[in-house]
Amino acid sequence: MYKALLVYPDNISREETRLMLPWEQHGFRLHAYADSLSDAQALLRTQLFDLILIDLKPSQAIGMQICEQLREQSRASIILLGGSHDFQLLRKAMALQVSDYIADPVQPEDLAASLCKVKKELDVQPVHSKRFNLSYESKKSQNPSIIDLVKQYVQEQMHENITLKKISSMLHFNCAYLGQKFKDQENMSFNEYLLQQRMEKAKVLLEKTDMRIYEIANEVGYTEIDWFYKKFKEYTGASANEYRKQSTVYA
């Protein structure tokens, strides 16, 4: 079941939309409501949403501003509801990569078709992305931060080709926003953290196991052994072979 956030300044319109469809039959749960940009931003900082619905009817200008700000923060699917047929408005919505734009008056069949489209897009996410989202769901009662989840992913998937862009997509966050948030909290960039974790794990494997160096390189996410040798020496000041010999001497 996918989670939806309704951003509706008008309580009456919000209730009308809530009652318009049997949401769960379409694969979505209306998990939270926000009546302002600040409320929506606060929810997105602590929770993962698959879909954001924004009401344009009270004020198209304010609604588009909300959409623009939330898109900077999140990569969740967005559906805009109740706007006009103005071409400039539609073009701006497309530029913000919204999943759908339903003009006023919003009909149940149009909303149902839009939800079906978004669900199909979400259903084809990579399997490891879905597993990561499930991990988020299982831990949310403990109120983990988004950065904790990023670090968790690095630890669990270190053998893979990891990028912040990939993680941002899984968590439905803007990549630049998540990167800055990570740096603010950890006092290092995501790439610096990823390198640190890979090198520290490689050191442990060199010290504690008899794995071949190419096996260790693969274990920490390097498919090209020469690149692993280069990064390891830059990080430790010694080659992988030298480091293993030194750790054996001092053991």
C-alpha angles and dihedrals in degrees: 000000000000122000122236132196119206115208104193123152090191115069094202093053090046092054091047090053092046091054095041095087143015088251098190091055086062093050100260135107119204093230103170144004132215127187097191142031093253092052091050093048091050091052092048091053092062107025139050117235127184096197136026120196116197125194113222097176101091092049126352092197093054092042092053090046089054090048092050094049094046092048089057089055103036141034093204118132112270129206118190115209134197102011128142128257091254109144095216090053092050091049092051090049090052091050089055089054096237115177094227144355118209114190124218127304094048111210123203092236091053092050091046091052090049092051090049090054093049092046091054090052092050093045092062095056112127114275094242089053090056091047090052091050089051089051088053091051093049092052101040093093086065089054097233117186121245088247091056088056092050090052091046090054091051091053094047099041102032092128091061132079097270124193131169088233090060093048092046090054092050092050094040092239131137107258096225092047093050092046092053092045090052092050092047092053101037100033090231135074121262091250091052090051092048092051091047093052093046094049094046091051090047090053091053092048091049091050101041107031140047093226115143114254094246088054091052090048090054091045092058096043106270118126094175111066094200091057090050091051090051096048093044093053091046090051101043104022090236135080118253091253092049091048092052092049092049093049090050092051094050096040 
